[in-house]
Amino acid sequence: MRVRIRFAKMGKVRFTSHRDVARMWERALRRARLPVAQTQGFRPRPKLSFGLALSTGHESLAEYLDVELADPLSEAEVLELPGRLSPELPIGVDVFAAAPLEAGSASLQEAVRSCTWHIEALDLGVEAAQTLVERALAAETLVVARQRKGREVVDDLRPAVLSVSVVEPTPAGVELEAELAVHPRSVRPFELLAALDPALAEGRVRRTAQWTWRDGLRQEPLPLAAGLHLSPPPPAEASTTRRDLPDDRARSRGAGVELALDR
């Protein structure tokens, strides 16, 4: 049995790497005593499959994880997963929904076609942002330089920019909402800003949705019925085991941090 889980990554925990998030989940599933299936071999590992990697420093309200279980759960047990798992995860990682997957369902990497982002552009006003957005949407091409296999190449991002709009001003600039395709190559938020204006700097970035196509409909990666399973996570103070990410429990490591979870 496979179960798909939707979770958030908000606040200070956004500075943890994709690898550290995977370690968090391995511990949380073990503490929740879920019957997670293991790989074969000398060093068995839990059978977990994450969706599109989130860049270190970015937040998200729409992260996904597929978990293969050695023993099936009842429908009631699946419904209980958000409340069962959230207390075992650091503050900022909250489980919002869970649903069983149909046999033969495509992996997250294969199924997701686009993502919706909220992107803060620093030192930019609403009117100037609106002008840049309108110009970009009217353009036939949006060319940016990218590094690929050690050399610089020029790519046209326009086919992958499915939508972009101005949301609201922020204390440091303006917030944009954009839907960006992930195939054949994904467009990263900072690349969109570079296409709008090379001088723009990226502030806070949050992924708010991932999208698949099924039966001609655009929908999120959980099955349609999973909307019935959506539930808010329990408050952090309700758990005595849940921990924040204080500065003395993390060590700077390049662009991200490595959690000292074993202390």
Residue pairs with C-beta under 8 A, 6 or more apart in sequence:
1 68
1 69
1 71
1 72
1 73
1 100
2 66
2 67
2 68
2 69
2 100
2 101
2 105
3 66
3 67
3 69
3 73
3 78
3 81
3 98
3 99
3 100
3 101
4 64
4 65
4 66
4 67
4 98
4 99
4 100
4 101
4 108
4 221
4 222
4 223
4 226
5 64
5 65
5 66
5 67
5 81
5 85
5 95
5 97
5 98
6 62
6 63
6 64
6 95
6 96
6 97
6 98
6 220
6 221
6 222
6 226
7 63
7 64
7 65
7 89
7 93
7 94
7 95
7 96
8 59
8 60
8 61
8 62
8 63
8 92
8 93
8 94
8 96
8 233
9 16
9 21
9 54
9 59
9 60
9 63
9 92
9 93
10 59
10 60
10 61
10 92
10 94
10 206
11 59
11 91
11 92
11 245
12 92
12 244
12 245
13 90
13 91
13 92
13 93
13 245
14 56
14 57
14 58
14 59
14 92
15 56
15 57
15 245
15 250
15 256
15 257
16 24
16 56
16 245
16 250
16 256
16 257
16 259
17 56
17 253
17 256
17 257
17 258
18 50
18 53
18 54
18 56
20 256
20 257
20 258
20 259
21 50
21 93
22 48
22 50
23 259
23 261
24 89
24 90
24 93
24 259
24 261
25 48
25 65
25 89
26 46
26 48
27 88
27 261
28 85
28 88
28 89
29 36
29 46
29 48
29 67
29 85
29 88
30 36
31 88
31 241
32 84
32 85
32 88
34 67
34 69
34 84
35 69
35 70
35 71
36 46
36 47
36 48
36 67
36 68
36 69
36 70
37 46
37 47
37 68
37 69
37 70
38 44
38 45
38 46
38 47
38 70
39 45
39 46
39 47
46 67
47 67
47 68
48 65
48 66
48 67
48 68
49 65
49 66
49 68
49 107
49 108
50 63
50 64
50 65
50 66
50 108
51 63
51 64
51 65
51 108
51 109
51 112
51 210
51 221
52 108
52 109
52 112
52 115
52 182
52 186
52 210
54 60
54 63
54 207
55 188
55 205
56 255
56 256
57 205
57 255
57 256
58 189
58 205
58 206
58 207
59 204
59 205
59 206
59 207
60 206
60 207
60 208
61 96
61 206
61 207
61 208
61 209
62 115
62 116
62 207
62 208
62 209
62 210
62 220
63 207
64 108
64 210
64 221
64 222
66 101
66 107
66 108
73 81
73 100
75 100
78 98
78 99
78 100
78 229
79 98
79 229
79 231
81 95
81 98
82 95
82 96
82 97
82 98
82 229
82 231
82 233
83 231
83 233
83 234
85 95
86 93
86 94
86 95
86 233
86 234
86 239
86 242
87 234
87 238
87 239
87 241
87 242
88 241
88 242
89 95
89 242
90 242
90 243
90 244
90 245
90 259
91 236
91 242
91 243
91 244
91 245
92 244
92 245
94 233
95 233
96 230
96 231
96 232
96 233
97 222
97 226
97 227
97 229
97 230
97 231
98 226
98 229
99 222
99 223
99 225
99 226
99 229
101 223
102 223
105 111
108 210
108 221
111 212
111 221
112 182
112 210
112 211
112 212
112 221
113 181
113 182
113 183
113 211
113 212
113 213
114 162
114 179
114 180
114 181
114 182
114 210
114 211
115 179
115 180
115 182
115 186
115 207
115 209
115 210
115 211
116 177
116 178
116 179
116 207
116 208
116 209
116 210
116 211
117 177
117 178
117 179
117 180
117 189
117 205
117 206
117 207
117 208
118 167
118 175
118 176
118 177
118 205
118 206
118 208
119 175
119 176
119 177
119 178
119 189
119 192
119 193
119 202
119 203
119 205
120 170
120 172
120 173
120 174
120 175
120 176
120 202
120 203
120 204
120 205
121 129
121 173
121 174
121 175
121 176
121 193
121 196
121 200
121 201
121 202
121 203
122 172
122 173
122 200
122 201
122 202
122 203
123 172
123 173
123 201
124 132
124 173
124 174
124 200
125 169
125 174
126 166
126 168
126 169
126 174
129 166
129 174
129 176
130 166
132 196
132 197
133 164
133 165
133 166
133 176
133 196
136 142
136 161
136 164
136 195
136 196
137 161
137 164
139 158
140 158
141 156
141 158
142 156
142 157
142 158
142 161
142 195
143 154
143 155
143 156
143 157
143 195
144 154
144 155
144 157
144 191
144 194
144 195
145 152
145 153
145 154
145 155
146 152
146 153
146 154
146 155
146 191
147 153
155 185
157 187
157 191
157 192
157 195
159 181
160 180
160 181
160 185
160 186
160 187
161 178
161 180
161 181
161 187
161 192
161 195
162 178
162 179
162 180
162 181
163 177
163 178
163 179
164 176
164 177
164 178
164 179
164 192
165 176
165 177
165 178
166 174
166 175
166 176
167 174
167 175
167 176
167 177
168 174
168 175
169 175
170 203
170 204
172 203
173 203
176 192
177 208
178 189
178 192
179 211
180 186
180 187
180 188
180 189
180 192
181 187
189 202
189 205
190 202
193 200
193 201
193 202
194 200
209 220
210 220
210 221
211 218
211 219
211 220
212 218
212 219
212 220
212 221
213 219
222 229
236 242
236 244
243 249
245 259
249 259
249 260
249 263
250 257
250 258
250 259
250 260
251 257
251 258
251 260
